Amino acid sequence: MTDGRVYGMGHDPLVEPDWPALTSAEIAAVAGADAVIEWRSPRPLSATARVMLPGGQPVIVKRLPHTLRDTAALGEEHRFMDHLRAGGIPIPRVVRTVDGGEFTYEVQEFGVGADRYEGVFSWSPYLTREDAAAAGRLLARLHLAAAGYAAPRRDPHPLLASFTIFSSANPLAAVAQRAVERPALGEFLARRDWRSDLERAQLPVHERLYPLLPDLEPLWTHNDWHGTNLLWHGDGVSSVIDFGLCDRTTAIHDVATAIERCAVDWISLRDGGPARVQLEQVRTLLAAYESLRPLTPAERRALPELLPLVHAEYELSEIDYFLSVIPGGNEKNAEIAYTEYFLGHTDWWRSSPEARPLLRLAGGE
């Protein structure tokens, strides 16, 4: 239990939330007068609760500020979910979306299966190799089902895991353009020598990755694949949840995200501890994925180059969230996002001896 606190970005594991908890009055307005809150999520980026409807049906209610997601932006996510569901991917249905003035409320079915990772921080290893295998197989199925979904990529929003900056020929120009599009991010970057930071950390990797990109097929992807976004039954995944970061990237970008989420104990590293690299879980996840969707030679070449970059673009959008969405801003979290996540993750993949076995495995060695 978190006593109303949520997971922190810094060295404090639990902190006071940026958003007040959902109230009974809000739940009554969007889910019915007799709906009862059973559990509140400790995830920090929105207010979310599991709610029991009068007939005994559990649903998830999420409250999002309009500056983060309005009904149009949620519609982008819901249409992709509908496409995947039609292709056989088990995804809870959206019951309704309610425009509540300053906020948008999303009500979804709870989904089939046990929330085995309830209360676990998102960047955590799988509990077992069997779970890693099940996650890898369903990710492959999702990518096969996503083929043919031709919606354009999403416009820049806070909290998107897109692949536009580091897929461009000139990431420095792309970041400068993003800073114009998102003024709060622009003001933050203007106070830093961000060009030198990118030239040191990300651009050497980008120079190796960029020539490989023409051989990667664009694909709509989940972009936040980890155990806490899956529901479970036995040794299998029974539901996929949380499509808030989905966008048009590539399949191997999604695979890199899945590895980044489970392979390294970023929280331990943040606190000065060991990386606790999960080499066998990654090996198992990749083998299970390739049992249904073998990687192409181009994807295999790109994967080790993507790993140091795959989280960087998201962190720019997270900085934007902390400064343009949260009332009053949260400069401390924005600084953590830039130093420890945007730069820190790339630096670890590029320079840590513990990263080398993962990179070799990603490259097929």
N, C-alpha and C positions, 0 to 999 in steps of 0.2 A: 504494500500500500504506500502511496506517496503523500497522503494527508493533504491533498489538493495541490501539491507541488508537481512540477513537471521536470523532464530531463533537461539538464543544463548543457550549454555549449562549452563552458570552461571547466575549471577543475572542481567545481561543486557539482556532484552528481544530480542533485535535486535543487530546484530554484523556484521562486514564486513565479506564477504564470504571467505572461504578457496579456493574456485574455482572461476575463472573468469566466467562471464556469457557467455552463448552460443552466438556466433557471427552470423551475417547474412551469412558470407562465409561458416561457418560450416553447417548451416541449408541448404544452397543451395546445398552443397556437398552430404548431406544424404537424403534430402527431396525434392529437385528440385529447379531450379533457381528462380521461382516466389513464393516460399513459404514465408509466412510472420509470424513473431513472434507476438503473441497476448498477451502473459502473461508469466511471469517468476515465478517459484515456489520459495517461501521463505524457503523450506526445505534445511537444511544445508549440507547434506552428498553427494550431487552430483549437477550438473548443469542440470536443467530441465525446459522445456518451452512448452507451448501450441502453436502449429503452425497451421496456416491455409494453406492448399494446394491450388493450383490454381483452382481446381474444386469445392472448397467450403467445402472440408472435413477437419475437425479438427483432428490433431494427437498430440501425446505427444512425444517429442524428449528428450532423456536423454543421457548425456555424462558421462561415467564412466572411470576412469583410469584403465589401464590393471592390476595394482597391486591390484585393488579392484575386478573387474570382467572382465574376458576376454570372448571371444565368447563361449568357452567350459563351463565356469561357468554359463553364461546366458542360455546356452542350457539346463542345469539342471532345471532351473526355467521354461523355456518355455515348456519342456516336461510335467512337472507337470500341468501347466496351460492347455495344450492341453487335458490331461486326464480328468481334471475337466470339461472343456468345453464340452467334449463328454458325460459327465454325467449330463449335463443340468445346470451347474453353469455359470452364465452370466459373462464372463471375456473378455475384449477387446483382439483382436488378435494382435499378433506381426506382423507388416508390413515388417520390415527388421531389421537385425543387421549388422552393418558396422564396420569393423576393420579399424580404422583410425590411425594406428601407435601407439602413446603413449596412445590413448584413444579408447574405444569401444563406438559406438553410437547405441542406441536402439530406434526404431521408433515403436510406438504402436498406434492402434486406440484409439480415445479419450474415447470411451465407451458411453453407453446409459444412460441418466439420468442427473440430476442436481448435480453439485459439491456443495452440501449444506454446507459442512464444509471447503470450500476454505478459506484459510487464518487463519484457527483455528489451534492452537498448537495440536500436536498429542495426548498428554495426556490430553484430555478434556472430560467432560461428554457429553452424547448425549443431543441433544436439547430438546427432549421429551421422555417420556416413550414409546411412539409408535415407535420411532426410535430404542430404545434399544431392543424392542421386535422384530422388523424386522431384526436387526443385529443378534440376537440370533437364529432366525429361519434359516437364511441363513448360519450361521456358522454350524448348525446341518446338513443342506443339503450338505454343502461342505465336512464335515467329512464322510457322507454316500457315497458321490461320490468318495472320496479319497480311499475308501476300494479297495483293489486289486492292487493298484499302488505299485509295488515292487522294485523300484529303491533303491539302497543302500543309506545310509546317505551321506551327502556331506563331502568332506575333509575340514579341518579347513581353513576358509577364514576370513578376516576382515568382520565385520558386518553380522554375522549369529546368529540366535537365536536357537542354537542347544540344545540338551539335552543329553550330553555325560558325562560331568564332574559330575553333581549331580545325574546322574543315575548309576554312577560307585560305586563299593564297597569302594573305597578309593579316595575321592575327592582331598586330598592333593597330592597324586601321579598323579592324572589326571591333576591337574593344573601344576605340575612340568613338565609333559610331554608336555602340551600345550606351556609352556614357551620355551621348546627346539624347538618345531615345528615352533614357531613364535618368532624369536630372539628379536624383538623390545619389545614385551610384556615381554619376559624374562628379559631383561635389566631393564625395569621399575620395575618389581616385585623384582628384586635383591636388589633394593634400599629401600625395605620396609620389615617389619616383617609380610609378608602376611600369613604365616602359622598360626601365633597367631591370626591374624584377622579372618581367616576362622574358626579356632577352637572356637573362641568366638561367631561369628555371624551365620555362615551357618551350621557348623557341628552338633549342637544340633537339628536343624530341619531335616537335612539329616538322622540322626539316627532314627527318627520317620518315615521318608518317605521311606527309602530304603527297609524295609521289605514288603512294599505294591507294589513295582514295578513289581514283577513277574506276577501280575494279570492285568497289564495294557498292552493292545495290541499296538505294534508299528504302527505308522500311519504317512504318510506325511501330514504336516499341514502348515497353512499360517504363523503363528507366529508373526503377526503384526496387529491384528484385532482391528480396532477402526474406528470411524466415518469418519476420513479424508481419509481412504482407501476404502471408499464405495461411490458409486453414487446412487442417489435417484430418485424415481418417486412416488409422493403421499406419502403414508405411508409405501412404500416398498423399498427394496434395488434392484436397477436395474443393477448394475455392481459391481464387486470386482476388485480392482487394487492393484498393488505393491506387488509382490511375491518375493521381494529381500531377505527376511529373511527366506523363506520357507526351510524346511528340514524334515527329518524323526524324529519325536518325538512321542507324543501320543495325542489322542484327548483331554484328560483332561489337558494336558500341554497348548494346544491352548485355552481352556476355561479359564484357569488361566490367560493367557496373556490377553485375552479379558476383564477380570475383572480388572486386574492391570492397564490396559490402561484407563479405564473410571471411576473407582470407587473412586479414590483419586486425589485430586488436588495437584500433586507433585510440581507444580510450586509455588503454594502458600506456601507449606511447605518449599520449598527451600528458600523462601524469608522471612521465619519466621511467616507466617500466618497460618490460620486454614486448616485442611485437607478437609473440605467440602465433607465428605463421602456421596456417592450416593447409599445408601442402597436400595432404592426402584428401582432404575434403574437396579442394579444387580439382585434383586429379579425378576424383569420383564424379563431381558435377560435370566436368568437361566430357568424360567418357559417356555419361548418361545422355548428355545433350547430343553428342555425335552419334549415338545409337539411333537417333531419329532424324537428325539433320546434320550430316557431316559438314565441317567447316571447309570452305573452299581454300585453295592455296593462298589466294589474296587475303582472305580473312585470317588465316593462320599467320601470315607475315605481319598483318596489321595489329594483331592482338597485343603483343608485347610493347608495341609503340603507343597503343591507345591507353594502356593501363596507367601511365603517369599523368595522362591528360583527362581521363574520362570524368573526373569529378570537378575539374577546374571551372568549367562554364557554369555549372550549377551554383558554385559558390559565389560567383558574381551576382547571380539572381537572388541568392540568399542575402547578400549584403544589401541589395536593393530592397528586399523585404524588411530587413531590420530597420532601415532608414526611411522608407516611404510608406509602409503599411502599418507598423506598430505605432500607436499613438505616442507622440513625443520622441520616437526613435529609440534605438538601443545601440548606441555607439560602441559599447563594450563588446557586444556580440558581433557586430560588424567587423571590428578589429580582429577578433578571434577567427572569424570566418576567413578573413584575408590572410592572416599570418599562419595560422595552424592548419587550415584546410586548403585554401586556394594555393598557397605556396608550399605549405608543409607536406601535403600528400605527394605532390609532384617531386619534391626534394627527396622524400623517403624512397620512392620508386627508383629515382635516378642514382642515389648514392649509398643506400644501405646494403651491406653485404647480405642481409636477410632477404632482400627483395630478389636477389639473383636467381635462386632456385625457382621462384614463382615465374619470373620472366622467361627462364629456359623452358619451363613446363608449358607456359602459354605459347611459346614458339614451336612446340612440338618435339622438343628434345626429351 
